[in-house]
Amino acid sequence: MTATCAGGANAGQPESSLQPAFVLESTARSSDDLPPAIAMSFSRRDFLERSAALAAAGFIPRLLSAEELAALDATPAPAAHATFRGRPLVVASANGIRGVKVAYDRITKGEDPLDAAIEGVKIQELDPNDQSVGLGGLPNADGVVQLDASCMHGPTKRAGAVGCLEGIATPSLVAKAVMDYTDHIMLVGEGAKRFALQMGFQEQNLLTEKSRQDWLRWKANLNRGDAWLDRTGDVNIKFTTGTINMNAVTASGDIASITTTSGISWKIPGRVGDSPLIGAGQYCDNTVGAAGSTGRGEANIMACGAMLAVEFMRQGLAPEPALIKVMERVIALTEKRLLGDNGRPRYDLNFYALTKDGRFAGACAYEGSSYAVCDEQGPRLVKSAFLFKASERPR
């Protein structure tokens, strides 16, 4: 390789009249073969920086002519890549109507989306009158409240989860602690509780008197041949699959998701639904969006619904058709005993989703469901898209 002056008009000029700029060439190719666009497509500063980098790789520079320098200075520098700018948004199950406003206010003030979403779901976890999550949740068959939760943090690509957690009212925060402080993703049962206590969480009795009475009514009517007196005259027995899912995206496009629940009421002790399972109860990808679910977890687990929704959105579907396709997949994977004669599911399942650029949707099997959303228009309930009319539900 050789260093040569840019010939032609500069050939007879003294060295001091040459400008201190270079073009790179290899002995395998003459300078006459280089397209002019190579030297003319960027600014003098860019040219010098790239020249220095290539010189370090073994290419020898040659001096530029005055005409080439003038062309460089006349070429406008390319525009810098714009920073992503979307719109902040929070989407949740309908029972998160209070929480979406809390989470939205926090992300618009610059708070991390996962921290903001957890503050939103904590409202339900700490409300003793909410029997679907946290304190006051309806217990399992033994009268014990067992909680599940999972979370994902898009910017760091990390996740955490807990299952069958007893005595700690905020499983959402324990799931985040698993994410923040361990090399694991999921802790369950006694190990999850021990970890929570080591992290400073306070143990408390989660079974409120209201939930205990509901459990006693269920137990009394479980079997007419048992030793319990039937109590059918005072209150209808409650059955619930209550859960709260919340997904958040910031103006800069950072995404997080969280799902927390006390699970289906009167469940077999040790039962875990979809809520603490990454990819089922919730899932997020910082390049695409987030999704989550509430309802019959066993049905959703079969389809890995939250991850499937995000993947459909990655392929270009908007949130609503993505969720409808997930619902169709769930039903296609449902065993026969859970379907009516018309092929419609005998259970409820709801999905929620948002994208990095602030689009959102909710969808379910039967008309009538709503979901919570908060953006610049404020918190509100929005009707979910659905597959079937209410009249098509099996009796």
Backbone torsions as a table, in degrees:
resi	resn	phi	psi	omega
1	MET	NA	146.9	-178.2
2	THR	-133.5	152.4	174.4
3	ALA	-98.2	124.9	-177.5
4	THR	-128.1	149.2	173.1
5	CYS	-71.2	149.4	172.8
6	ALA	-68.4	115.2	-169.1
7	GLY	-73.8	-155.2	177.6
8	GLY	73.1	-122.8	-172.6
9	ALA	-61.6	-25.7	-176.5
10	ASN	-93.2	-1.1	-171.5
11	ALA	-59.6	-38.3	-177.2
12	GLY	-98.3	5.1	-176.4
13	GLN	-83.0	150.3	176.1
14	PRO	-65.2	154.0	-176.5
15	GLU	-58.0	-34.9	-175.7
16	SER	-66.2	-19.1	-179.2
17	SER	-85.3	-6.1	-179.0
18	LEU	-83.1	139.8	178.8
19	GLN	-75.9	146.0	-178.3
20	PRO	-79.8	63.2	175.5
21	ALA	-136.3	154.4	-171.7
22	PHE	-135.7	157.6	166.9
23	VAL	-121.0	146.2	-173.8
24	LEU	-96.7	137.1	177.0
25	GLU	-144.8	155.5	177.7
26	SER	-110.8	151.1	179.0
27	THR	-65.2	-15.1	178.4
28	ALA	-77.6	-7.5	-176.3
29	ARG	-149.9	131.8	-178.9
30	SER	-80.3	158.2	-178.9
31	SER	-66.5	-23.6	-179.4
32	ASP	-68.6	-22.0	-179.1
33	ASP	-83.8	-11.4	-177.7
34	LEU	-74.0	128.2	177.4
35	PRO	-62.7	139.1	179.5
36	PRO	-57.1	-28.8	-177.3
37	ALA	-61.7	-26.6	-179.1
38	ILE	-61.5	-41.0	-178.1
39	ALA	-88.0	-15.3	-170.8
40	MET	-108.4	-1.5	-171.0
41	SER	-92.5	0.2	178.8
42	PHE	-146.4	170.7	-174.1
43	SER	-74.5	168.3	178.5
44	ARG	-58.0	-42.8	-178.6
45	ARG	-63.7	-46.8	177.7
46	ASP	-59.4	-41.2	-177.9
47	PHE	-60.6	-45.1	-178.7
48	LEU	-64.9	-40.8	-179.4
49	GLU	-64.2	-42.5	-179.2
50	ARG	-71.3	-34.5	178.4
51	SER	-62.7	-42.6	-179.8
52	ALA	-64.0	-39.4	-179.6
53	ALA	-66.2	-42.6	179.8
54	LEU	-70.1	-33.3	177.8
55	ALA	-62.4	-37.0	178.4
56	ALA	-66.3	-22.9	179.6
57	ALA	-88.2	1.0	174.7
58	GLY	112.7	3.5	178.0
59	PHE	-90.9	142.2	-177.0
60	ILE	-101.7	129.4	-176.8
61	PRO	-81.8	154.6	168.8
62	ARG	-121.5	155.2	-179.3
63	LEU	-72.7	144.5	177.4
64	LEU	-86.6	151.9	175.2
65	SER	-79.0	167.8	178.1
66	ALA	-62.1	-38.4	179.5
67	GLU	-64.7	-41.0	179.7
68	GLU	-66.6	-38.0	177.7
69	LEU	-64.8	-41.7	179.8
70	ALA	-62.7	-38.9	179.1
71	ALA	-66.2	-37.5	177.6
72	LEU	-61.2	-46.8	-177.6
73	ASP	-66.9	-27.8	-178.3
74	ALA	-81.8	-13.9	-177.7
75	THR	-84.3	121.2	179.6
76	PRO	-66.6	144.1	177.6
77	ALA	-68.9	145.2	178.6
78	PRO	-64.7	149.0	-179.6
79	ALA	-67.1	141.9	178.1
80	ALA	-69.7	149.9	177.6
81	HIS	-64.2	129.4	-178.9
82	ALA	-72.8	141.2	175.2
83	THR	-69.0	138.9	-179.1
84	PHE	-58.7	135.6	178.3
85	ARG	-139.0	108.6	177.9
86	GLY	-110.5	-142.4	176.6
87	ARG	-137.7	136.4	179.7
88	PRO	-65.1	146.1	-174.2
89	LEU	-161.6	144.4	174.4
90	VAL	-132.7	132.2	178.6
91	VAL	-126.2	140.3	-178.2
92	ALA	-153.1	170.0	170.3
93	SER	-63.2	161.9	-172.6
94	ALA	-58.5	-32.2	179.9
95	ASN	-71.9	-2.6	176.2
96	GLY	-96.5	18.9	-176.1
97	ILE	-60.1	-35.5	176.2
98	ARG	-74.2	-38.3	-174.7
99	GLY	-70.8	-31.1	-177.4
100	VAL	-64.0	-34.6	179.1
101	LYS	-68.5	-41.9	178.0
102	VAL	-60.9	-47.6	-178.8
103	ALA	-64.9	-42.4	-179.1
104	TYR	-62.3	-45.3	179.8
105	ASP	-60.0	-35.1	-178.9
106	ARG	-72.8	-42.6	-178.8
107	ILE	-71.4	-28.7	177.2
108	THR	-72.6	-15.5	174.9
109	LYS	-94.7	5.3	175.4
110	GLY	98.3	7.6	-178.5
111	GLU	-75.9	153.0	177.3
112	ASP	-57.8	139.3	-175.3
113	PRO	-64.4	-32.6	179.6
114	LEU	-73.0	-43.4	176.6
115	ASP	-58.7	-40.7	-179.5
116	ALA	-65.8	-43.9	-179.1
117	ALA	-65.4	-38.9	178.3
118	ILE	-63.7	-39.9	175.8
119	GLU	-60.7	-32.4	178.3
120	GLY	-68.9	-46.3	-177.7
121	VAL	-76.0	-22.7	178.0
122	LYS	-60.4	-26.6	178.1
123	ILE	-57.9	-43.2	179.2
124	GLN	-75.7	-39.7	-178.8
125	GLU	-60.4	-35.2	-175.3
126	LEU	-97.0	3.4	-179.9
127	ASP	-91.9	110.3	-177.4
128	PRO	-66.5	-15.8	178.9
129	ASN	-88.4	-8.5	175.3
130	ASP	-91.7	112.6	-174.4
131	GLN	-93.9	17.2	-177.4
132	SER	-109.7	-17.0	-178.2
133	VAL	-146.9	152.2	169.2
134	GLY	56.5	-142.0	179.8
135	LEU	-59.2	125.3	179.9
136	GLY	89.0	0.0	177.6
137	GLY	-61.2	147.5	179.1
138	LEU	-66.8	137.4	-171.0
139	PRO	-83.2	179.7	175.1
140	ASN	-82.5	-171.4	-175.1
141	ALA	-63.8	-22.0	178.7
142	ASP	-91.8	2.4	-179.2
143	GLY	82.8	19.8	-179.0
144	VAL	-110.7	130.9	177.8
145	VAL	-80.8	119.2	177.0
146	GLN	-119.7	126.9	-172.1
147	LEU	-111.6	148.6	177.3
148	ASP	-129.9	149.5	175.1
149	ALA	-162.1	154.6	171.6
150	SER	-149.3	155.7	-179.5
151	CYS	-144.7	155.5	173.5
152	MET	-136.2	144.3	-178.8
153	HIS	-120.7	105.7	-174.3
154	GLY	-57.8	-47.0	-175.8
155	PRO	-60.3	-35.6	-177.9
156	THR	-101.1	-3.1	-179.6
157	LYS	56.8	43.5	-179.2
158	ARG	-122.6	161.6	-177.7
159	ALA	-150.6	160.3	176.9
160	GLY	-151.9	153.2	-177.9
161	ALA	-157.0	154.0	172.2
162	VAL	-136.4	148.0	178.2
163	GLY	-134.1	147.2	179.5
164	CYS	51.5	42.6	179.2
165	LEU	-82.6	128.6	-179.6
166	GLU	-115.2	143.9	171.0
167	GLY	80.7	1.8	179.1
168	ILE	-122.8	121.5	-170.3
169	ALA	-75.4	-20.4	-174.2
170	THR	-119.4	75.4	178.7
171	PRO	-62.8	-23.8	177.4
172	SER	-59.6	-43.4	-179.9
173	LEU	-71.8	-33.0	177.7
174	VAL	-68.5	-39.8	176.6
175	ALA	-60.1	-41.7	178.6
176	LYS	-67.0	-34.8	177.5
177	ALA	-65.6	-37.4	174.4
178	VAL	-59.4	-43.4	178.6
179	MET	-64.2	-43.7	-173.1
180	ASP	-77.6	-32.7	-167.5
181	TYR	-118.2	-3.5	-179.3
182	THR	-127.5	166.4	175.2
183	ASP	-91.1	8.9	-179.5
184	HIS	-103.7	172.2	173.9
185	ILE	-112.4	-33.7	-174.3
186	MET	-135.7	132.7	171.9
187	LEU	-122.2	145.2	-176.5
188	VAL	-133.8	159.6	170.8
189	GLY	56.4	-137.9	-176.6
190	GLU	-61.0	-36.2	178.3
191	GLY	-63.8	-39.0	177.9
192	ALA	-65.1	-41.2	179.7
193	LYS	-66.4	-44.6	179.6
194	ARG	-60.4	-42.0	177.1
195	PHE	-60.4	-45.0	-178.7
196	ALA	-60.8	-43.1	179.3
197	LEU	-65.1	-38.3	177.1
198	GLN	-64.9	-28.9	179.4
199	MET	-83.5	-1.9	175.9
200	GLY	99.6	4.4	176.7
201	PHE	-70.4	147.5	-177.0
202	GLN	-96.4	129.8	178.3
203	GLU	-78.3	142.9	176.5
204	GLN	-153.0	163.8	176.9
205	ASN	-78.7	117.4	-176.4
206	LEU	-89.3	-11.0	-177.6
207	LEU	-85.7	104.0	177.7
208	THR	-76.3	163.3	179.6
209	GLU	-62.1	-36.2	178.3
210	LYS	-62.0	-46.4	179.7
211	SER	-70.2	-34.0	178.5
212	ARG	-63.6	-42.0	179.0
213	GLN	-64.5	-39.4	177.3
214	ASP	-64.0	-38.7	177.9
215	TRP	-64.6	-41.4	179.2
216	LEU	-63.3	-39.2	178.4
217	ARG	-64.8	-41.6	177.9
218	TRP	-62.6	-45.6	-176.7
219	LYS	-65.7	-37.0	-178.8
220	ALA	-66.7	-28.3	-177.6
221	ASN	-103.1	11.3	-176.0
222	LEU	-68.2	-40.6	-175.1
223	ASN	-151.7	121.8	-176.9
224	ARG	-65.5	-17.3	-179.5
225	GLY	-95.2	5.0	-178.3
226	ASP	-87.2	-174.4	-175.5
227	ALA	-89.7	3.6	179.7
228	TRP	-94.1	144.8	177.0
229	LEU	-81.4	133.4	178.9
230	ASP	-65.9	140.6	-179.8
231	ARG	-133.1	77.2	-176.1
232	THR	-101.4	-11.5	-171.8
233	GLY	-83.4	-19.4	-171.2
234	ASP	-95.6	-51.7	-175.1
235	VAL	-140.8	139.8	173.9
236	ASN	-64.8	143.1	-179.5
237	ILE	-72.4	133.9	-177.9
238	LYS	-90.0	136.2	170.1
239	PHE	-128.0	135.8	-177.0
240	THR	-147.1	149.0	169.0
241	THR	-120.4	31.1	-173.3
242	GLY	-56.8	138.3	-177.5
243	THR	-155.1	157.4	169.3
244	ILE	-124.9	127.2	172.9
245	ASN	-114.9	138.5	178.1
246	MET	-140.5	135.0	179.9
247	ASN	-127.4	139.4	-176.0
248	ALA	-136.6	145.4	173.6
249	VAL	-135.3	137.0	-179.7
250	THR	-89.6	172.1	178.3
251	ALA	-62.8	-26.9	178.8
252	SER	-87.3	1.1	174.6
253	GLY	91.0	11.5	176.2
254	ASP	-82.4	139.0	-168.4
255	ILE	-125.6	148.5	173.8
256	ALA	-150.2	158.5	178.4
257	SER	-145.0	151.2	-178.6
258	ILE	-149.7	139.0	173.0
259	THR	-134.8	135.6	-178.5
260	THR	-141.9	146.2	-173.8
261	THR	-162.3	160.4	166.0
262	SER	-100.1	3.4	174.8
263	GLY	78.1	179.1	179.4
264	ILE	-64.7	138.6	-177.6
265	SER	-66.0	149.1	175.7
266	TRP	61.1	24.6	-177.9
267	LYS	-65.6	158.8	172.3
268	ILE	-63.2	130.9	-179.7
269	PRO	-53.0	132.9	-177.9
270	GLY	96.1	-7.4	178.8
271	ARG	-64.7	136.1	174.7
272	VAL	-125.4	129.8	177.8
273	GLY	-93.4	-149.9	-177.2
274	ASP	-84.2	-20.5	-171.0
275	SER	-55.5	-43.0	-178.6
276	PRO	-89.0	4.8	-177.1
277	LEU	-96.8	116.0	179.3
278	ILE	-61.0	128.0	-179.3
279	GLY	97.2	-16.5	178.1
280	ALA	-107.6	-70.3	-178.8
281	GLY	-70.4	-26.9	174.1
282	GLN	-164.6	158.0	179.1
283	TYR	-164.2	143.5	174.1
284	CYS	-143.2	151.4	175.7
285	ASP	-135.7	122.2	-172.6
286	ASN	-65.6	-14.3	178.0
287	THR	-92.8	-9.7	-173.0
288	VAL	-126.7	-66.7	-175.2
289	GLY	169.0	-160.8	-178.2
290	ALA	-143.1	158.7	177.1
291	ALA	-153.0	157.7	177.6
292	GLY	-159.4	179.4	-174.0
293	SER	-147.4	162.8	168.0
294	THR	-139.9	155.9	-179.7
295	GLY	118.6	-151.9	-175.7
296	ARG	-69.1	102.9	-175.9
297	GLY	-64.8	-36.4	-178.6
298	GLU	-58.9	-37.9	179.6
299	ALA	-69.3	-40.0	-178.4
300	ASN	-70.3	-35.5	179.8
301	ILE	-56.8	-38.4	-176.8
302	MET	-61.7	-25.4	-177.0
303	ALA	-110.2	-2.8	-174.0
304	CYS	47.4	54.8	-166.6
305	GLY	-57.4	-42.3	-176.6
306	ALA	-65.8	-46.7	178.7
307	MET	-64.7	-38.8	179.4
308	LEU	-61.6	-40.3	178.3
309	ALA	-61.7	-45.1	179.3
310	VAL	-63.8	-38.4	179.0
311	GLU	-66.5	-39.3	175.8
312	PHE	-62.1	-39.8	178.1
313	MET	-68.3	-34.4	176.8
314	ARG	-61.8	-33.6	-179.5
315	GLN	-78.5	-3.6	174.6
316	GLY	114.7	-4.6	178.5
317	LEU	-73.7	144.8	171.8
318	ALA	-70.6	162.5	-176.2
319	PRO	-55.0	-44.4	-175.6
320	GLU	-64.5	-53.1	177.5
321	PRO	-62.7	-29.4	176.7
322	ALA	-63.2	-45.3	-179.0
323	LEU	-69.6	-36.0	177.1
324	ILE	-63.0	-41.5	178.0
325	LYS	-64.6	-36.8	176.7
326	VAL	-63.9	-44.8	179.8
327	MET	-60.4	-40.3	177.6
328	GLU	-63.6	-40.2	179.1
329	ARG	-65.5	-40.8	178.1
330	VAL	-58.7	-47.4	-178.9
331	ILE	-64.5	-39.0	178.9
332	ALA	-62.9	-27.1	-179.1
333	LEU	-95.9	4.8	-176.8
334	THR	-83.2	134.1	178.6
335	GLU	-68.4	156.6	-169.1
336	LYS	-60.2	-37.0	-175.3
337	ARG	-65.0	-17.1	-179.6
338	LEU	-98.4	8.3	179.2
339	LEU	-115.6	146.9	174.9
340	GLY	-78.1	177.9	179.0
341	ASP	-61.9	-25.2	178.6
342	ASN	-88.0	5.6	178.5
343	GLY	82.1	4.7	180.0
344	ARG	-87.7	147.4	-178.1
345	PRO	-69.3	147.2	176.6
346	ARG	-91.8	13.2	-176.9
347	TYR	-131.0	169.2	175.9
348	ASP	-110.6	144.2	176.6
349	LEU	-152.8	130.3	-178.3
350	ASN	-123.0	142.2	177.4
351	PHE	-121.8	151.4	-180.0
352	TYR	-137.4	144.7	-178.0
353	ALA	-154.5	154.0	170.7
354	LEU	-143.5	160.7	179.1
355	THR	-112.4	167.5	-179.2
356	LYS	-59.9	-31.9	-178.3
357	ASP	-93.5	10.3	170.3
358	GLY	94.4	14.8	171.8
359	ARG	-86.3	155.6	-175.5
360	PHE	-154.0	165.0	177.4
361	ALA	-167.3	164.3	169.9
362	GLY	-135.6	147.5	-179.4
363	ALA	-150.4	154.4	-178.0
364	CYS	-153.6	-179.0	-179.7
365	ALA	-78.1	-46.2	-173.2
366	TYR	-117.8	143.5	-179.9
367	GLU	-60.2	151.9	176.2
368	GLY	119.9	-15.7	-178.9
369	SER	-85.5	155.8	175.1
370	SER	-132.8	166.1	175.5
371	TYR	-139.6	163.5	-176.1
372	ALA	-99.8	143.0	176.5
373	VAL	-144.7	147.9	173.0
374	CYS	-139.6	126.5	173.9
375	ASP	-141.4	-151.7	-178.3
376	GLU	-64.6	-16.3	178.3
377	GLN	-86.8	-5.4	179.6
378	GLY	96.3	174.5	-178.4
379	PRO	-75.2	143.1	-179.7
380	ARG	-165.0	162.4	173.5
381	LEU	-98.8	137.5	-178.8
382	VAL	-123.6	139.0	178.5
383	LYS	-66.6	136.7	179.0
384	SER	-80.9	148.0	169.2
385	ALA	-68.4	156.5	-176.5
386	PHE	-148.1	160.1	178.2
387	LEU	-89.1	-39.3	-171.3
388	PHE	-129.2	150.8	173.3
389	LYS	-70.6	157.2	-179.3
390	ALA	-59.0	-32.5	-179.1
391	SER	-68.8	-14.7	-179.6
392	GLU	-89.4	-1.2	179.0
393	ARG	-69.6	132.7	178.1
394	PRO	-60.7	141.0	179.4
395	ARG	-84.8	NA	NA
